[in-house]
Amino acid sequence: MDFSKHLLLLLCIVVSVLFDCTNGSSMLLERAKEPEFMDWMVGIRRRLHENPELGYEEFATSELIRKELDSMGIVYKHPYAVTGIVGFIGTGKPPFVGLRADMDALPIQEGVEWAHKSKVPGKMHACGHDSHVAMLLGAAKILQERSSELQGTVVLIFQPAEEGGGGAKRMIDEGVVQNIDAIFGFHITSEIPFGTVASRPGPIMAGSGFFEAVITGKGGHAAIPQHTIDPIIAASNVIVSLQHLISREADPLDSQVVTVAKFQGGSAYNVIPDSVTIGGTFRAFSKESFMQLTRRIEEVIVRQASVQRCNATVDFLTDKHLFFPPTINNPSLHAHFQKVASDIVGPANVRECQPVMGAEDFAFFSDAVPATYYYFVGMQDESKSLASVHNPFFTINEGALPNGAAIHASLALNYLSEFGNNFPNKGKVDDASHDEL
């Protein structure tokens, strides 16, 4: 009889703990959906949308974020990478888990007519980074309200210049992730329905690079081609040969892309030019495949041009466009994400997505942080079709903001709960609340 009582008590405790964990996660979403909380996030997002700033120019954006962190009593340091901010919530001791949001806009003229249209000609938040900032601030507010529960430290990373500027790498170089053990990033998307989230273990976004080649021959009159060395013929053969890198050299199960999207040569109908310029992009889901493409692109261009008696030079433009490595999700963090997200939006709304050939500079964190994870927050409303990113008519379904805020907060909260008691003390956050570096 005593044994039965003890067993019943143990079962009650286990059920209670499981209920508290699930209920606790759902409470985060309920908090984010409260009208006052929701209005606050929407207000932040709309203020940012009206005043978009390009990479490394996010000074007003940075100021707005710091004011919000001040109002919440959150310790932070700035500037990193010109305009970046790093906030801290919790014990100031290990483990450290990072939550990242990008801040920059795009050089696009907004085509959407609404009350909060961009006030800056030629600039627009056409990739949803305004919503990312709002959601991370929402997560910060939730976590600050529960700071006494944190068994470690949450690091809030507000990053500039994601859109090709390599802001993540610059923040890494300045020591932002030095003690971070895991980091989570997200992106709003119209590719999946509102109320759902999606991700996958392993590669989720491709590594990317750009190239430009100048193929030089000898120009002359088109009526006497025998007196010329035609760079247009040479460039045409180069383009065809580059496609063989995918169709004949790459593993069919290892997706890769080489696209020539630029071809400039000549300005008259009857004159063969001296030179032709071609350029394009290449993508791969592994570092090995990416580096193989880099090597072979140069070899093919130079050698194929020489077959046609031309010279060629190849520039990978890394002074302007950094190579972005693939974005790869840690398998253990994928299991963690699935559990947390299922508790918040329900298991049926947690989807596994296919990898995409788009690139994201969150990938740079993979080389600097032991475990990284990236996921998508759905916002496609069945009643209204939303334009995709980098489009003048891109819009946000603001109803998705609570989902991103609650999941980001819960990912950090539960990560620290799982690992907080079993972590060596390897660092501590400085007590200075507004440290200007």
N, C-alpha and C positions, 0 to 999 in steps of 0.2 A: 504493500500500500504506500509506504514511504517512497519507494522507487518511482511509482506511478505519479505521485505528487511532484517529485523533483523533475521527472520527464516533462510533465505538463507545464511546469514553471519555465523550464528551458525553452520549450516550444513557444510559449507566450513571449518570452524575451526576444527570440529570433524573429518572430512575426512582427513584434513591435519595432525592432530595429529596421527591418526591411520596409515596414510601412513608413517609418520616420524618414528614411532615405528618399523613397519615392515621393512621399508627400512633401519633403523639403525641397526637392527639385521643382515640383509643380508649383510650390509656393513662390519660387523665384519668378516664374512666368506670370503668376497672378499679380505679383508686385509690379512687374514691368507693364502689365496691362491696365493698371489702375489709371483712371482718367487724368489725374494730375501728373503722374509719372509719364504717361504716354504723351501728353501735351508738351511736357518739358523736352522730351527727346525729339519730337516733331519740330518744335521751335528751334532747337539747335540745328537740326538738319536743314531747315528752311533758311536760317540766317547764313549758313555756310553756302547753300546753293545760290543765294543772291550775290554772294561775294567770292566767286571762285578765284583761286590762286594757283599758278603753275608750280612745277617742281622747284624747290629751294627758294620759293618766293612766298611761302605760306605764313607770312608774318602776322596778319590779322587772324588767320585761322589758329595759329599757335597761341596768340593772346587770348582768344575766346576760350580755348581749351584750358589754359592756365587759370583763367578766372573761375571756370566751373570746378576745377580741382581745388582751388582755394576755398570756394564756397562749401565744398564737401570735407574740407580739412585733410586732404590727401597730400602727402609728402611727394615732391617731385624735383627733378633736376632738368636743367635746360641751359643753353641750347645744345643739342646734338645734331650734327649734319645740318647746320645753319638754323633750322626751324624746329627740329624734332624735340620731343618731350618724353621723359621717362618718369612714371609715377610708381609709388610703392604703397601697398596695403598689406597689413599683417604684422608679423612678429619682427620683421627686419632680418630674420635668420633663415637658413636653409630649411627645406628645399625652396628654390625659386622657380616659379612657373610664369611664363610670359604670355601676355595677350596683346596682339598687334592689330593696329588699324592704320591704313594709309590715308593721307590727307590731301593730296594734290589733285588739281583739275586738269582739263585738257584744252588745247587751243582750238576750240570748236565754237561756232556761233550757234547759240541755242535757238531751236525752231519751235519750241513749245510755248504757247501763249497761256500764261497763268499768273496768278498774283505774285508768285515768288520767282519769276523768271530771272536769270542772271542779269545783273546790272552792269557787268563788265563786257564790253564789246569783244567778240572773238574768243571768249573764255567761258567754259561751262563744266559743271560736274556731270560729265557724260559717262562716267564709269561707276558712279555710286559711292565714291569715297566720302562724300558728305554724310551718307547714311552709315558708313563704317565708323566714322568718328562718333556719330550720335549713339550708335549701338555700344561702342566701347565705353563711352562715358556712362551709358545706362548700366553696363556691367560693373563699372567702377562704383557707381552709386549703390548698387545692390551689395557688392562685396564690402564696401565701407560700412554699411549698416550691419553687416555680419562679421566685422573684422575680428571680434572676440572669438569666433569659431575657427579662424584660419590657423592651421598648424604649419605655418611657413609664410612665405611672402609671395604676393602676386605682383608682377612687374608689368605696368601698363606702358606699352610702346606706341607712341603716336609718331608715325614715320613719314617723312617728306619724300617726294620725288620717286614714287613707284613707277610712274609712266615713262620708263626708259632712262631715268636719271640714276638708277642704281642706289637709291636712298637707303635700302636695307644694308647693302655692302658698306656704305659709308658709316652707318651707325655701328655696324659690327666692328669696323676698323677703329672706331672711337671708344670701344670697350663696353658697349651697352649690354651685350649678352654674356659677359665674362663668367658670371656665376649661375646662369640660367640652365636648368636641367631639362626643361621641356617648354615648347612654345606653340601656341595655337593662333592661326589666322583664319579669316573668313572672307567671303565675297557674296554680295547680294546678286541674285540672278533671276532673269525672266525665263530661263530655260526649264525650270521645274515649278510645279504649282505652289501657290501661297499655302503656307502651313506645313510644307515639307522641307527637309534638309537632305543633302546628298554629299557623299564622299566615297572614298575607297582606300584600301591599303596599297602601299607601293606607289608607283608613279601616277600622278594625277594631272600634272601639266608638264609640257615639254620644255627642254632646254632650247634656247634659240640664239641665233647669231645672224649677222648680215655680212654681205660681201659685195664688193664692187671691183670690176676688172676693166682695164683699158687694153684693148687689142689694137695694135698698131701695124699698119701695112704701108702701102704706097698708093696715094690717090692719083686720079687721072680721069680722062674723059670716058664716059660709059660706052662709047662706040668703039673704043680700042682697049678692051680689058687686058689684052696681052701685054700691054705696057704698064700695067698696074699690079699691085699685090692687094687683093680685095679683102679688107677686114670684115666686111659684112658676111661674106661666105664663111670666113673663119669663125666669126661669132655665132653664126647659125649652126655650124658643126659643133661648136663648144656647147651650145644650149642642148642639143640632142644628146651629146655624150654625157652631160651632167645628169640627165634623167636615167641613164644606165646605172648610176650609182645606187639608185633605189631599186630598179627592176632586176638588176643582175648582181649586185654586190651585197645588198642588205638582206638580212634574214627576213623572209616574208612575215614572220611572227613578231618582228621587232620594228614597229612602225616608225618610219622616218619620212621627212619631206625635204625636197630641194626645189625651190621655186625661183625662176628668173622672172622678175616683174618689171625690169627696167631695160630698155634697149634704145640707145641714142646713137645715131650716126648719120651724118649727111643732112643737107638741107636743099639739095637740088635733085631734079629727076634724072639728069644726065651727067652727074658727076659722082664718081666713086670716091668716098672720103678717105682721108689718111688714117683715121682711127674710128673705133666704135667703143662705146662704153656700155657695159651690161651690169646689172646688179640684181640682188635678190636676197632671199632668206633661206635658212635651213633649220630644221627642227629634229629632235630625237628625244627618246625617253630614258636614255642612260648616258652617263658621262663617257663611257667607252665608245658608244656609237657616235656621239656628238664629236668627239675628238677625231675619230676616224673620218667622218664627213669633212671636218675642217682640213685635214691633211689631203684628202683625195680631191676636194674641190679645187684647191690650188694646183695640184698636179695635173688634173684633167684640163684646166683652162690653159696653163702654160704649154703643155705638151701638144694638145690638140691645135692650138694656135700655130705652133711651130710646124705642124704637118702642112699647114696652108701657107708656110713661109712668113708668118707674122710673129711679132713679139707680143708678149702679154705680161702685165703686172697685176697682181691681186692685192687688194686691201680689205681687211676684215673690219675696218672702221671702229676698232675697239676704243679709240680715243673719244668717240662720240656715243657709241652704242656698245655697252659692255656685253660680253657673252653672259647669258642667263643660264645657269645650270637647271636641270630638271627639278621639278617640285615633287618630292617623294615623301609619302606619309608613313610614319612609323607603325608597324602592325599592332604593337601593344596599345598605342594611343588610339588606333582605329577601334579596337574593342572597347576602350574607355569611352570614346565618342559615341559609339552605338548605344551603350548603356545609358549614358547621360541624356543623349538626345531622345531616346525612347521614353525615358521618364518624363520628359518635358512635352514633346509633341506627339507621343504615341508611337509604338513600334511600326505601325503601318505607314507612318509618314517619314520614316528614316530610310532613305534609298541608297543603293550603291550605284554610282555613276561610272560611265566610261571615261578613260583618260582623254584629255583634249589637247590639241596641238598649240593652244595659246600658251603664253609664257607669263610668269609672275615672279617678281623679284623677291618674294617671300622665300624662294628657293635658296637664296644666299644663306639663310639661317641654317640650312641643312649642314653646311660645312663648319658651323660654329657652335651649334647646340646639339647635345646628344640625341634628342628626340623632337621631331617637328610634325605638325599636323595642320592640314588646310581643308576647309569644307565650304559648301555653298548653302546659302539661305534662300529658299524659294520665295518668289513674290508674284508669279504669274496668276493673274485674276481671270477666271473663266469668262467673266462678263466684259472684259476689256483686254485686247491684245496689246502687250507692251513691247516697245522697240528694244533691240539688243543694245549692248554697250557700245561706246564710241560712235554714237549716232546722234545727230542734232535733235532728234525727237525722243531720246531716251528719257524715261520717267521712272519714278520710284513708287511702289505700292507701300506706303508708310505703315500699313498694318503689319508688315513683316518686322519692324524694328524691335518689338518686344521679344520675338523669337530669338533674334540674334543676340540681344542683350542678355537674356536669361540663359541661353546655352553657353555663351562665352563665360558668364559668371559661374555657372555650374561646373563647367569643365575644369576651371581653376580650383574652385572650392573642393570638389571631389578628388581632384588630383592630390591636393595637399592633405586631405583626410586619409588618403590611401598610403601616401609615402612620408607624411610629416614626422611620424614617430620613429622612422627607421633611416634617418638621414644624418650623415656626419656634419658637424658644424664647420663649414669651410668658408664662411664669409658673413658679413653683417652690413646692413645698409646704414650709411651715415645718417645721423639724426637731423641734419640740416633740412628744413622743410622747403626752402626755395633756393636751392643752390644753383647759382649761375656759374657755369663752367668757364 
